[in-house]
Amino acid sequence: MFSSLLRRASRAAPRRLSDESRPFRVLGVQQIAIGGPSKKALGGLWHELLGITKLGEHTSSVDNVAQDVLSVGPRPFNVEIDLMQPLDASAKPNPAAPALHHVGLWVDKLPEAVAYLEARGVDFVGGENAVRRGAANCDIAFIHPKGGGQGVLVELVQAPPAVRTALAEVEAVAGAGTVVGLWYSEEDWPATEVAPYKIALDDGPDIYAPLDDDLVVRAAKDE
């Protein structure tokens, strides 16, 4: 539903996100992974109390992890929240330590990103085999926390066409308008999806901003 709105929703002026020498772009936050001894206990806060939607579950013996997959925000800009527990608490890797296990970032060109960063001294988990298929069926690569991540495990995720196209559509449109509604929803929208802003364009119809972010909508500067 929101992917169709993007074609008419966002009227913020485009913003440069990377310089010309960098062969890739970070497009946004893809996921936040949180670990603990029990994903059920983690879900007590994130799912039951905060009300964040649970999409499913994933288990990987290779990564020693069982996880609940949650999602917040409108697609395709939703952020995945993974609640992880180890299959074997005595084995490595242990997804429960540290508790904020890793942060995932969408990138538009994963192979180019890996090559660019490796050439500048950044180490990836897996070395030459750093790029692999992830749980969401996207190619991924992890920046080693001790080899460039400054103590943080960072996951780079190849953005699928839907994410890249939606972002391009957001950036391609510019215009001015007035906010006429906050946290707007319509009767035929799913209950979990709302638009932070309804906007009446100065030179067009009412539109919906799918994100409360300067990339999408921001206050006009005084002339």
C-alpha positions, 0 to 999 in steps of 0.5 A: 500500500505504501509503495504506491503512495510513494509515487505521490507522497514525498515532496522534500528537496533531494539530499546528497547522501554520498560523495562522488568517489564512494561507489555505494550508498547507505540507504537506511537502517535495515535491522537492529538485532538484540540478544538475550538468554530468552527471546520470549523474555525479549518479546515481552517488551518489544512485542507484547508491551510496545506492540511491535508486529512479529513477522515470524521466526528464524533458526540457524545452527551455523549462527547458533541462533533462534530468533523472532523477527519483528518489523516496525514502520511502513514498507519498504522503509520498515526496520526489522528488529530481531530478538535472538537467543543462542541455541547453545549458550556455551557455544560460539558465536553467542548472539546474547552477548553483547545484548545490542548484537548488531545493526544492519544497514541497507546499501545499494551495491554490496560488492562495491561496498565491501571492496571499497571498505576492504581497500581502506583497511576494514575487515569483514567476518569471513574474509574472502567469503564475507558476502553470503545469503542472509535470513531475509534472502538478501546478500549480506556482509558483516564488518568485524567489530574489531576490524573496523566496526569500532567495537560494533558488529555492523551488517551491510545488507544488499537493498532489494529493488523495491527499496532502491526504487522507493527511495529513488521515487522519494528523492525525485520529487520536490514541492511545497505544501502545508501539513494538514494532518498528523498520524493520518490513516484511511479506512482501507489501510491496515491498522498498523500503518499510518502516515506521519503527515498528511500534506496539502500541496500548494500546486497539487492534491493532498499527499501522505509522507510515509516517514517522519524524516528530513529526507521525505518532509521538512520545514520550509526555510524562511525566504 
